[in-house]
């Protein structure tokens, strides 16, 4: 009986990951250690304010950012229930006081006031995300993305991780909108 219950839970979890992967267009993927070790030094450890981690998945990056920036408020968004539950349980067992987990579509959240946005998303989401970043983040706010670039944006810095995939990491600054010159 217990075996059947565990099997049902496992099957339900797998089906929920498939459903949310189809819904959002990306499956929850952990940020690998080599990538985290290259990415984290790009974040000022004295950073204050709000850091948004978009698509937290299993929490590998969210927890590392919370540890890196103890004076910042890190808000991690994950829509898929199983990875979110894993993050929630991890936060209960090894709490980070500056980490807030939200089971929410980050496209429906306000980015206003964030000083840093961290993401590991797919190209379609990055394309959809760019106008939201420009509209809601203050000039000078940073965007840190790995694997997928923001098309049309010029990074302040690009790193290539020495891993199997030669994973790129991009650091951007939100530019103020161009104002036409009086003529």
N, CA, C and O of each residue as an XYZ file, in Angstrom:
732
protein
N       0.815     -1.191      0.000
C       0.000      0.000      0.000
C       0.868      1.268      0.000
O       0.621      2.203     -0.761
N       1.891      1.278      0.871
C       2.783      2.438      0.933
C       3.527      2.586     -0.395
O       3.740      3.698     -0.879
N       3.913      1.458     -0.971
C       4.589      1.492     -2.270
C       3.718      2.170     -3.322
O       4.212      2.988     -4.098
N       2.440      1.841     -3.355
C       1.520      2.438     -4.333
C       1.346      3.934     -4.081
O       1.260      4.719     -5.026
N       1.294      4.326     -2.818
C       1.182      5.740     -2.472
C       2.430      6.503     -2.934
O       2.324      7.572     -3.534
N       3.603      5.947     -2.649
C       4.850      6.588     -3.091
C       4.934      6.659     -4.610
O       5.374      7.663     -5.169
N       4.512      5.593     -5.270
C       4.500      5.571     -6.729
C       3.551      6.628     -7.279
O       3.878      7.310     -8.251
N       2.382      6.767     -6.666
C       1.414      7.784     -7.092
C       1.978      9.193     -6.887
O       1.811     10.064     -7.741
N       2.644      9.410     -5.755
C       3.261     10.722     -5.499
C       4.359     11.027     -6.517
O       4.445     12.144     -7.027
N       5.181     10.049     -6.804
C       6.251     10.221     -7.786
C       5.675     10.521     -9.165
O       6.135     11.433     -9.852
N       4.668      9.751     -9.566
C       4.033      9.966    -10.860
C       3.366     11.338    -10.920
O       3.480     12.043    -11.923
N       2.675     11.711     -9.851
C       2.043     13.031     -9.795
C       3.066     14.151     -9.897
O       2.844     15.140    -10.596
N       4.181     13.997     -9.202
C       5.243     15.004     -9.273
C       5.819     15.126    -10.671
O       6.047     16.228    -11.170
N       6.054     13.976    -11.298
C       6.606     13.999    -12.664
C       5.609     14.636    -13.633
O       6.002     15.424    -14.493
N       4.338     14.304    -13.502
C       3.318     14.886    -14.382
C       3.192     16.396    -14.174
O       2.985     17.142    -15.131
N       3.317     16.844    -12.917
C       3.239     18.287    -12.671
C       4.424     19.008    -13.309
O       4.266     20.109    -13.838
N       5.611     18.397    -13.263
C       6.775     19.018    -13.912
C       6.555     19.084    -15.423
O       6.857     20.101    -16.047
N       6.034     18.015    -16.009
C       5.751     18.021    -17.454
C       4.715     19.094    -17.780
O       4.897     19.861    -18.726
N       3.630     19.157    -17.005
C       2.579     20.145    -17.260
C       3.127     21.568    -17.195
O       2.895     22.362    -18.106
N       3.856     21.898    -16.120
C       4.374     23.257    -15.971
C       5.502     23.552    -16.956
O       5.705     24.706    -17.334
N       6.229     22.534    -17.370
C       7.251     22.742    -18.406
C       6.577     23.115    -19.723
O       7.046     24.006    -20.431
N       5.493     22.443    -20.046
C       4.755     22.788    -21.268
C       4.103     24.154    -21.139
O       4.071     24.919    -22.103
N       3.588     24.466    -19.970
C       2.913     25.752    -19.745
C       3.875     26.933    -19.833
O       3.558     27.956    -20.441
N       5.051     26.787    -19.222
C       6.000     27.909    -19.179
C       7.030     27.869    -20.302
O       7.672     28.878    -20.594
N       7.190     26.703    -20.936
C       8.150     26.588    -22.024
C       9.545     26.197    -21.585
O      10.460     26.139    -22.407
N       9.724     25.926    -20.291
C      11.049     25.516    -19.811
C      10.876     24.607    -18.598
O       9.967     24.790    -17.788
N      11.757     23.637    -18.493
C      11.707     22.755    -17.327
C      12.629     23.304    -16.247
O      13.588     24.012    -16.552
N      12.345     22.982    -14.979
C      13.205     23.481    -13.904
C      14.584     22.823    -13.982
O      14.711     21.604    -13.874
N      15.592     23.637    -14.168
C      16.968     23.149    -14.305
C      17.838     23.784    -13.222
O      17.782     24.997    -13.022
N      18.627     22.996    -12.533
C      19.526     23.582    -11.532
C      20.689     24.307    -12.196
O      21.148     23.920    -13.271
N      21.151     25.350    -11.548
C      22.365     26.025    -11.991
C      23.546     25.221    -11.442
O      23.696     25.068    -10.230
N      24.361     24.719    -12.332
C      25.461     23.849    -11.934
C      26.529     24.608    -11.145
O      26.662     25.826    -11.262
N      27.277     23.866    -10.349
C      28.276     24.449     -9.456
C      29.302     25.323    -10.144
O      29.613     26.409     -9.654
N      29.839     24.871    -11.277
C      30.845     25.677    -11.983
C      30.264     27.018    -12.423
O      30.943     28.043    -12.372
N      29.005     27.001    -12.853
C      28.355     28.246    -13.289
C      28.127     29.151    -12.084
O      28.402     30.349    -12.152
N      27.628     28.595    -10.984
C      27.409     29.403     -9.774
C      28.701     30.037     -9.286
O      28.717     31.205     -8.897
N      29.791     29.262     -9.307
C      31.072     29.795     -8.819
C      31.583     30.944     -9.680
O      32.293     31.813     -9.172
N      31.247     30.977    -10.957
C      31.644     32.088    -11.835
C      30.665     33.258    -11.726
O      31.061     34.420    -11.813
N      29.386     32.938    -11.536
C      28.338     33.946    -11.530
C      28.319     34.759    -10.234
O      28.185     35.982    -10.275
N      28.449     34.105     -9.108
C      28.299     34.788     -7.819
C      29.274     35.942     -7.598
O      28.859     36.960     -7.044
N      30.539     35.847     -7.995
C      31.428     36.995     -7.797
C      31.024     38.249     -8.590
O      31.517     39.341     -8.310
N      30.145     38.097     -9.560
C      29.652     39.265    -10.302
C      28.617     40.052     -9.495
O      28.216     41.147     -9.888
N      28.194     39.490     -8.374
C      27.224     40.143     -7.497
C      27.962     40.723     -6.302
O      28.685     40.011     -5.606
N      27.780     42.007     -6.066
C      28.405     42.677     -4.927
C      27.854     42.076     -3.633
O      26.645     42.109     -3.402
N      28.719     41.535     -2.801
C      28.278     40.891     -1.560
C      27.702     41.902     -0.567
O      27.028     41.515      0.388
N      27.958     43.174     -0.781
C      27.424     44.233      0.080
C      26.107     44.788     -0.462
O      25.568     45.754      0.077
N      25.596     44.177     -1.522
C      24.370     44.639     -2.156
C      23.235     44.687     -1.153
O      23.040     43.765     -0.361
N      22.490     45.782     -1.203
C      21.295     45.938     -0.384
C      20.121     46.130     -1.325
O      20.311     46.261     -2.534
N      18.935     46.148     -0.797
C      17.759     46.307     -1.641
C      17.193     44.947     -1.999
O      17.389     43.969     -1.277
N      16.498     44.893     -3.107
C      15.802     43.676     -3.510
C      16.480     43.030     -4.703
O      16.811     43.693     -5.686
N      16.682     41.722     -4.598
C      17.194     40.900     -5.694
C      16.065     39.959     -6.093
O      15.475     39.295     -5.241
N      15.766     39.903     -7.385
C      14.743     38.991     -7.887
C      15.420     37.836     -8.602
O      16.277     38.049     -9.460
N      15.043     36.623     -8.256
C      15.550     35.433     -8.949
C      14.356     34.840     -9.679
O      13.417     34.345     -9.054
N      14.397     34.892    -10.994
C      13.255     34.526    -11.830
C      13.358     33.070    -12.272
O      14.328     32.676    -12.919
N      12.363     32.286    -11.921
C      12.383     30.871    -12.274
C      13.369     30.120    -11.407
O      14.343     29.563    -11.915
N      13.134     30.095    -10.113
C      14.097     29.555     -9.150
C      14.321     28.054     -9.285
O      15.338     27.541     -8.820
N      13.393     27.345     -9.911
C      13.567     25.900    -10.056
C      13.766     25.227     -8.712
O      12.937     25.370     -7.813
N      14.845     24.505     -8.571
C      15.149     23.743     -7.352
C      15.851     24.598     -6.298
O      16.170     24.099     -5.218
N      16.097     25.879     -6.592
C      16.642     26.801     -5.606
C      18.151     26.894     -5.552
O      18.687     27.587     -4.687
N      18.851     26.223     -6.442
C      20.317     26.215     -6.349
C      20.895     27.625     -6.436
O      21.858     27.942     -5.737
N      20.326     28.463     -7.274
C      20.840     29.820     -7.419
C      20.247     30.754     -6.358
O      20.955     31.610     -5.827
N      18.975     30.598     -6.051
C      18.321     31.472     -5.071
C      19.010     31.402     -3.709
O      19.282     32.433     -3.093
N      19.288     30.194     -3.245
C      19.923     30.041     -1.934
C      21.360     30.569     -1.958
O      21.819     31.167     -0.985
N      22.060     30.350     -3.060
C      23.436     30.851     -3.179
C      23.462     32.379     -3.201
O      24.344     32.988     -2.596
N      22.512     33.000     -3.887
C      22.448     34.473     -3.928
C      22.097     35.006     -2.544
O      22.664     36.008     -2.108
N      21.172     34.352     -1.850
C      20.819     34.781     -0.489
C      22.032     34.700      0.438
O      22.229     35.574      1.283
N      22.835     33.662      0.283
C      24.056     33.540      1.089
C      25.083     34.609      0.706
O      25.756     35.169      1.571
N      25.195     34.882     -0.570
C      26.169     35.859     -1.069
C      25.828     37.276     -0.616
O      26.727     38.067     -0.330
N      24.543     37.601     -0.548
C      24.077     38.969     -0.252
C      23.205     38.986      0.999
O      21.991     39.164      0.891
N      23.785     38.808      2.180
C      22.967     38.704      3.390
C      22.196     39.976      3.736
O      21.224     39.920      4.489
N      22.619     41.130      3.191
C      21.926     42.385      3.493
C      20.841     42.708      2.478
O      20.119     43.692      2.636
N      20.718     41.900      1.450
C      19.682     42.108      0.432
C      18.485     41.214      0.740
O      18.603     40.198      1.425
N      17.347     41.614      0.221
C      16.138     40.794      0.275
C      16.053     40.066     -1.061
O      15.900     40.699     -2.105
N      16.152     38.741     -1.033
C      16.119     37.932     -2.245
C      14.720     37.333     -2.376
O      14.253     36.614     -1.493
N      14.064     37.639     -3.490
C      12.727     37.117     -3.765
C      12.859     36.159     -4.947
O      13.226     36.560     -6.051
N      12.553     34.884     -4.692
C      12.706     33.843     -5.708
C      11.326     33.383     -6.178
O      10.480     33.001     -5.370
N      11.112     33.425     -7.485
C       9.842     33.042     -8.092
C       9.964     31.667     -8.740
O      10.909     31.400     -9.482
N       9.007     30.806     -8.454
C       8.916     29.510     -9.135
C       7.453     29.129     -9.229
O       6.733     29.157     -8.231
N       7.013     28.776    -10.417
C       5.613     28.454    -10.651
C       5.321     26.959    -10.510
O       4.239     26.588    -10.056
N       6.246     26.113    -10.883
C       6.037     24.670    -10.862
C       5.960     24.164     -9.417
O       6.860     24.443     -8.624
N       4.893     23.420     -9.060
C       4.688     23.062     -7.647
C       5.763     22.179     -7.020
O       6.131     22.403     -5.867
N       6.269     21.199     -7.729
C       7.246     20.293     -7.119
C       8.575     20.995     -6.812
O       9.060     20.893     -5.685
N       9.178     21.701     -7.772
C      10.402     22.434     -7.421
C      10.155     23.490     -6.339
O      10.999     23.701     -5.467
N       8.981     24.159     -6.402
C       8.666     25.139     -5.367
C       8.604     24.462     -3.999
O       9.145     24.982     -3.024
N       7.941     23.295     -3.925
C       7.846     22.565     -2.659
C       9.237     22.167     -2.158
O       9.505     22.215     -0.957
N      10.110     21.779     -3.070
C      11.485     21.444     -2.689
C      12.175     22.675     -2.082
O      12.827     22.572     -1.044
N      12.029     23.831     -2.729
C      12.625     25.069     -2.192
C      12.028     25.419     -0.832
O      12.747     25.796      0.093
N      10.720     25.291     -0.721
C      10.031     25.610      0.521
C      10.546     24.720      1.654
O      10.821     25.199      2.754
N      10.675     23.412      1.370
C      11.181     22.478      2.380
C      12.627     22.819      2.749
O      12.998     22.803      3.923
N      13.421     23.121      1.755
C      14.821     23.495      2.019
C      14.886     24.750      2.883
O      15.717     24.844      3.787
N      14.016     25.708      2.606
C      13.989     26.949      3.391
C      13.549     26.655      4.829
O      14.022     27.308      5.760
N      12.663     25.693      5.021
C      12.229     25.309      6.362
C      13.356     24.612      7.130
O      13.526     24.836      8.329
N      14.124     23.766      6.432
C      15.180     22.990      7.083
C      16.454     23.793      7.304
O      17.146     23.605      8.305
N      16.767     24.693      6.366
C      17.982     25.512      6.471
C      17.621     26.936      6.056
O      17.984     27.377      4.965
N      16.904     27.658      6.930
C      16.352     28.959      6.538
C      17.402     30.010      6.234
O      18.449     30.089      6.876
N      17.088     30.802      5.246
C      17.829     32.015      4.933
C      16.881     33.166      5.261
O      15.858     33.323      4.595
N      17.200     33.972      6.272
C      16.254     35.011      6.699
C      15.978     36.064      5.621
O      14.955     36.746      5.668
N      16.867     36.194      4.673
C      16.707     37.199      3.616
C      16.109     36.629      2.338
O      16.065     37.320      1.321
N      15.645     35.378      2.370
C      15.096     34.731      1.186
C      13.592     34.555      1.316
O      13.098     33.978      2.285
N      12.883     35.059      0.332
C      11.426     34.907      0.259
C      11.100     34.102     -0.993
O      11.541     34.446     -2.089
N      10.337     33.044     -0.831
C       9.936     32.197     -1.954
C       8.510     32.536     -2.347
O       7.633     32.659     -1.492
N       8.283     32.687     -3.639
C       6.938     32.967     -4.135
C       6.577     31.987     -5.242
O       7.297     31.858     -6.233
N       5.463     31.304     -5.064
C       4.943     30.442     -6.135
C       4.035     31.326     -6.969
O       2.827     31.406     -6.749
N       4.659     31.985     -7.934
C       3.979     33.014     -8.707
C       4.662     33.155    -10.063
O       5.867     32.937    -10.189
N       3.891     33.515    -11.054
C       4.421     33.845    -12.370
C       5.106     35.209    -12.261
O       4.446     36.215    -11.999
N       6.396     35.247    -12.458
C       7.121     36.514    -12.278
C       6.706     37.574    -13.280
O       6.920     38.760    -13.029
N       6.122     37.193    -14.402
C       5.628     38.192    -15.347
C       4.464     38.987    -14.768
O       4.146     40.069    -15.262
N       3.835     38.468    -13.739
C       2.716     39.163    -13.086
C       3.168     39.936    -11.847
O       2.353     40.583    -11.190
N       4.437     39.873    -11.532
C       4.978     40.564    -10.358
C       5.586     41.897    -10.778
O       5.966     42.086    -11.934
N       5.669     42.802     -9.837
C       6.326     44.085    -10.093
C       7.821     43.957     -9.838
O       8.244     43.380     -8.836
N       8.606     44.492    -10.742
C      10.061     44.518    -10.582
C      10.529     45.867    -10.027
O      11.721     46.062     -9.786
N       9.604     46.781     -9.828
C       9.937     48.131     -9.375
C      10.724     48.074     -8.072
O      10.334     47.386     -7.129
N      11.819     48.794     -8.031
C      12.648     48.865     -6.836
C      13.733     47.806     -6.739
O      14.585     47.887     -5.854
N      13.725     46.815     -7.624
C      14.765     45.782     -7.568
C      16.097     46.369     -8.034
O      16.150     47.122     -9.006
N      17.153     46.020     -7.340
C      18.476     46.481     -7.754
C      19.194     45.462     -8.625
O      20.136     45.796     -9.344
N      18.728     44.189     -8.553
C      19.334     43.125     -9.346
C      18.268     42.098     -9.700
O      17.443     41.723     -8.867
N      18.302     41.649    -10.959
C      17.460     40.544    -11.407
C      18.407     39.450    -11.891
O      19.297     39.701    -12.704
N      18.207     38.236    -11.383
C      19.028     37.090    -11.759
C      18.119     36.089    -12.465
O      17.022     35.799    -11.989
N      18.575     35.562    -13.599
C      17.714     34.625    -14.321
C      18.507     33.597    -15.122
O      19.641     33.821    -15.546
N      17.846     32.463    -15.301
C      18.323     31.370    -16.144
C      17.065     30.891    -16.854
O      16.413     29.939    -16.427
N      16.743     31.568    -17.941
C      15.507     31.331    -18.668
C      15.825     30.934    -20.098
O      16.991     30.935    -20.493
N      14.829     30.603    -20.865
C      15.011     30.218    -22.259
C      14.879     31.456    -23.151
O      14.370     32.476    -22.687
N      15.317     31.404    -24.412
C      15.324     32.594    -25.270
C      13.966     33.290    -25.411
O      13.906     34.520    -25.410
N      12.883     32.526    -25.533
C      11.562     33.142    -25.662
C      11.189     33.962    -24.441
O      10.628     35.051    -24.568
N      11.496     33.447    -23.261
C      11.208     34.185    -22.028
C      12.088     35.419    -21.920
O      11.637     36.458    -21.438
N      13.333     35.321    -22.359
C      14.229     36.481    -22.313
C      13.706     37.590    -23.234
O      13.762     38.769    -22.885
N      13.204     37.211    -24.396
C      12.637     38.193    -25.325
C      11.422     38.867    -24.702
O      11.265     40.085    -24.787
N      10.579     38.078    -24.086
C       9.381     38.616    -23.435
C       9.734     39.452    -22.202
O       9.022     40.399    -21.868
N      10.825     39.104    -21.531
C      11.239     39.764    -20.301
C      11.861     41.144    -20.545
O      11.701     42.044    -19.721
N      12.554     41.314    -21.646
C      13.308     42.556    -21.903
C      12.470     43.824    -21.734
O      12.904     44.728    -21.021
N      11.281     43.938    -22.357
C      10.516     45.177    -22.181
C      10.062     45.395    -20.732
O       9.959     46.536    -20.282
N       9.793     44.317    -20.010
C       9.399     44.446    -18.599
C      10.563     44.983    -17.772
O      10.372     45.825    -16.895
N      11.759     44.497    -18.050
C      12.940     44.989    -17.341
C      13.124     46.486    -17.595
O      13.358     47.256    -16.663
N      13.019     46.887    -18.851
C      13.195     48.306    -19.204
C      12.106     49.187    -18.587
O      12.375     50.311    -18.164
N      10.887     48.675    -18.539
C       9.771     49.474    -18.038
C       9.773     49.599    -16.518
O       9.345     50.620    -15.980
N      10.250     48.566    -15.821
C      10.059     48.544    -14.374
C      11.322     48.729    -13.542
O      11.231     49.086    -12.367
N      12.484     48.498    -14.114
C      13.724     48.666    -13.340
C      14.267     50.071    -13.533
O      14.142     50.662    -14.605
N      14.864     50.586    -12.489
C      15.476     51.914    -12.555
C      16.765     51.841    -13.370
O      17.420     50.799    -13.400
N      17.132     52.938    -14.028
C      18.423     52.964    -14.710
C      19.549     52.614    -13.736
O      19.589     53.094    -12.603
N      20.451     51.774    -14.207
C      21.567     51.340    -13.373
C      21.333     50.008    -12.685
O      22.285     49.363    -12.245
N      20.069     49.581    -12.585
C      19.807     48.256    -11.998
C      20.505     47.211    -12.854
O      20.667     47.391    -14.061
N      20.908     46.139    -12.236
C      21.652     45.093    -12.934
C      20.756     43.900    -13.265
O      19.794     43.597    -12.558
N      21.108     43.239    -14.363
C      20.467     41.983    -14.769
C      21.601     40.998    -15.010
O      22.528     41.270    -15.773
N      21.513     39.861    -14.355
C      22.539     38.827    -14.461
C      21.869     37.567    -14.980
O      20.994     36.999    -14.327
N      22.290     37.136    -16.163
C      21.681     35.975    -16.794
C      22.762     34.994    -17.196
O      23.849     35.384    -17.621
N      22.450     33.716    -17.055
C      23.394     32.753    -17.609
C      22.716     31.907    -18.662
O      21.522     31.616    -18.599
N      23.508     31.530    -19.614
C      23.154     30.690    -20.743
C      22.442     31.474    -21.847
O      22.780     31.313    -23.020
N      21.470     32.315    -21.503
C      20.690     33.012    -22.527
C      20.828     34.524    -22.383
O      20.676     35.079    -21.295
N      21.117     35.168    -23.499
C      21.343     36.613    -23.531
C      20.037     37.367    -23.714
O      19.020     36.804    -24.117
N      20.094     38.652    -23.408
C      19.001     39.565    -23.729
C      19.298     40.138    -25.118
O      20.205     40.955    -25.280
N      18.546     39.712    -26.085
C      18.765     40.127    -27.476
C      18.649     41.650    -27.605
O      17.678     42.253    -27.147
N      19.653     42.254    -28.233
C      19.663     43.696    -28.437
C      20.279     44.487    -27.293
O      20.452     45.700    -27.413
N      20.608     43.840    -26.201
C      21.248     44.505    -25.072
C      22.747     44.269    -25.154
O      23.193     43.210    -25.596
N      23.514     45.246    -24.732
C      24.967     45.099    -24.698
C      25.399     44.820    -23.258
O      25.195     45.655    -22.376
N      25.990     43.660    -23.020
C      26.400     43.347    -21.642
C      27.564     44.220    -21.183
O      28.420     44.612    -21.976
N      27.575     44.513    -19.889
C      28.735     45.171    -19.276
C      29.899     44.193    -19.250
O      31.063     44.568    -19.390
N      29.546     42.927    -19.067
C      30.562     41.891    -18.949
C      29.981     40.558    -19.413
O      28.816     40.255    -19.157
N      30.796     39.775    -20.090
C      30.418     38.425    -20.501
C      31.527     37.476    -20.085
O      32.701     37.722    -20.363
N      31.155     36.397    -19.421
C      32.110     35.364    -19.030
C      31.720     34.063    -19.716
O      30.545     33.815    -19.985
N      32.712     33.247    -19.992
C      32.458     31.902    -20.495
C      32.967     30.927    -19.438
O      34.142     30.946    -19.069
N      32.074     30.086    -18.965
C      32.435     29.100    -17.947
C      33.183     27.960    -18.631
O      32.819     27.528    -19.725
N      34.217     27.491    -17.979
C      34.994     26.373    -18.506
C      34.295     25.061    -18.135
O      34.776     24.282    -17.312
N      33.147     24.852    -18.775
C      32.412     23.614    -18.553
C      32.115     22.963    -19.903
O      32.525     23.473    -20.945
N      31.423     21.872    -19.883
C      31.121     21.121    -21.096
C      30.400     21.966    -22.136
O      30.618     21.798    -23.336
N      29.534     22.881    -21.678
C      28.696     23.670    -22.588
C      29.276     25.040    -22.919
O      28.711     25.780    -23.725
N      30.417     25.382    -22.290
C      30.984     26.735    -22.450
C      29.893     27.766    -22.143
O      29.642     28.684    -22.923
N      29.259     27.586    -20.990
C      28.111     28.390    -20.580
C      28.478     29.868    -20.483
O      29.405     30.231    -19.758
N      27.758     30.723    -21.208
C      27.997     32.156    -21.072
C      27.215     32.742    -19.892
O      26.118     32.292    -19.559
N      27.810     33.746    -19.282
C      27.167     34.514    -18.216
C      27.204     35.973    -18.663
O      28.246     36.482    -19.077
N      26.057     36.633    -18.573
C      25.936     38.010    -19.036
C      25.534     38.909    -17.868
O      24.599     38.606    -17.127
N      26.254     40.018    -17.718
C      25.897     41.041    -16.740
C      25.513     42.296    -17.505
O      26.294     42.812    -18.304
N      24.311     42.778    -17.255
C      23.784     43.967    -17.934
C      23.461     45.046    -16.915
O      23.268     44.771    -15.731
N      23.406     46.282    -17.401
C      22.873     47.392    -16.618
C      21.709     47.965    -17.414
O      21.789     48.119    -18.633
N      20.634     48.277    -16.714
C      19.489     48.896    -17.374
C      19.885     50.317    -17.747
O      20.329     51.100    -16.907
N      19.716     50.627    -19.011
C      20.067     51.958    -19.525
C      18.861     52.881    -19.439
O      17.727     52.442    -19.631
N      19.098     54.160    -19.151
C      17.966     55.100    -19.166
C      17.434     55.214    -20.598
O      18.192     55.064    -21.557
N      16.127     55.481    -20.742
C      15.592     55.626    -22.092
C      16.226     56.823    -22.797
O      16.538     57.841    -22.180
N      16.402     56.672    -24.087
C      16.944     57.775    -24.871
C      15.898     58.864    -25.024
O      14.730     58.599    -25.309
N      16.343     60.084    -24.830
C      15.427     61.212    -25.016
C      15.858     61.957    -26.276
O      17.043     62.220    -26.480
N      14.892     62.289    -27.107
C      15.253     63.011    -28.330
C      15.810     64.397    -28.008
O      15.351     65.083    -27.094
N      16.805     64.777    -28.784
C      17.387     66.113    -28.595
C      16.503     67.152    -29.268
O      15.949     66.943    -30.347
N      16.401     68.274    -28.583
C      15.636     69.402    -29.177
C      16.416     69.918    -30.369
O      17.639     70.051    -30.317
N      15.715     70.201    -31.422
C      16.449     70.547    -32.609
C      16.117     71.826    -33.132
O      16.675     72.242    -34.147
